[in-house]
Amino acid sequence: MGFPFAGDGWESGDDPVRVEVWDGRPDRLPVTRQPGPAARAGRGVGPVAALAERRGVTVAAVAGVPTKTVGCE
């Protein structure tokens, strides 16, 4: 996909695994949060940021519909 990634330490000889998800909410970009114990959402970005070598997000239109794609390696 070629979107910008944040992160250091990437070696070109590594065999990465890329995971991408997309949805129709480009207005809601991923953010690292500190949710309270009763929160029902907001925990996904922290583990991805801690485990991924690189991560990024793009906003685009698919068939004229605004979307975002979030990915990590």
MOHUJO-V485760 format. One record per residue. N is the residue number from 1. PHI is phi in whole degrees, 0 to 359 (NA if undefined). D_FIRST is the distance of its C-alpha to the first C-alpha in Angstrom with 1 decimal. Layout:
# MOHUJO-V485760
n->{N:N}
phi->{PHI:PHI}
d_first->{D_FIRST:D_FIRST}
This chain:
# MOHUJO-V485760
n->{1:2:3:4:5:6:7:8:9:10:11:12:13:14:15:16:17:18:19:20:21:22:23:24:25:26:27:28:29:30:31:32:33:34:35:36:37:38:39:40:41:42:43:44:45:46:47:48:49:50:51:52:53:54:55:56:57:58:59:60:61:62:63:64:65:66:67:68:69:70:71:72:73}
phi->{NA:78:271:292:247:256:143:238:83:280:252:294:276:289:258:283:249:252:240:229:228:222:207:266:241:293:281:246:277:293:222:282:233:241:290:288:298:268:296:264:207:98:254:285:287:303:297:296:298:287:261:278:286:219:209:190:214:232:241:206:246:245:53:82:256:297:220:228:237:246:219:212:231}
d_first->{0.0:3.8:5.9:9.4:11.0:14.7:16.9:19.0:20.1:17.0:18.4:16.7:18.9:17.7:16.2:13.7:13.1:9.9:10.8:9.2:11.7:12.1:15.4:17.4:18.6:16.7:20.1:20.0:17.6:17.9:20.9:22.8:26.2:29.5:30.5:34.2:35.4:35.8:32.4:30.6:27.1:25.3:24.9:21.3:19.7:22.5:22.0:18.3:18.9:21.8:20.1:16.6:16.2:13.2:11.9:10.5:10.2:9.2:11.8:11.7:13.9:13.6:16.8:18.3:17.9:16.6:14.0:12.2:9.4:10.4:9.1:11.0:11.8}
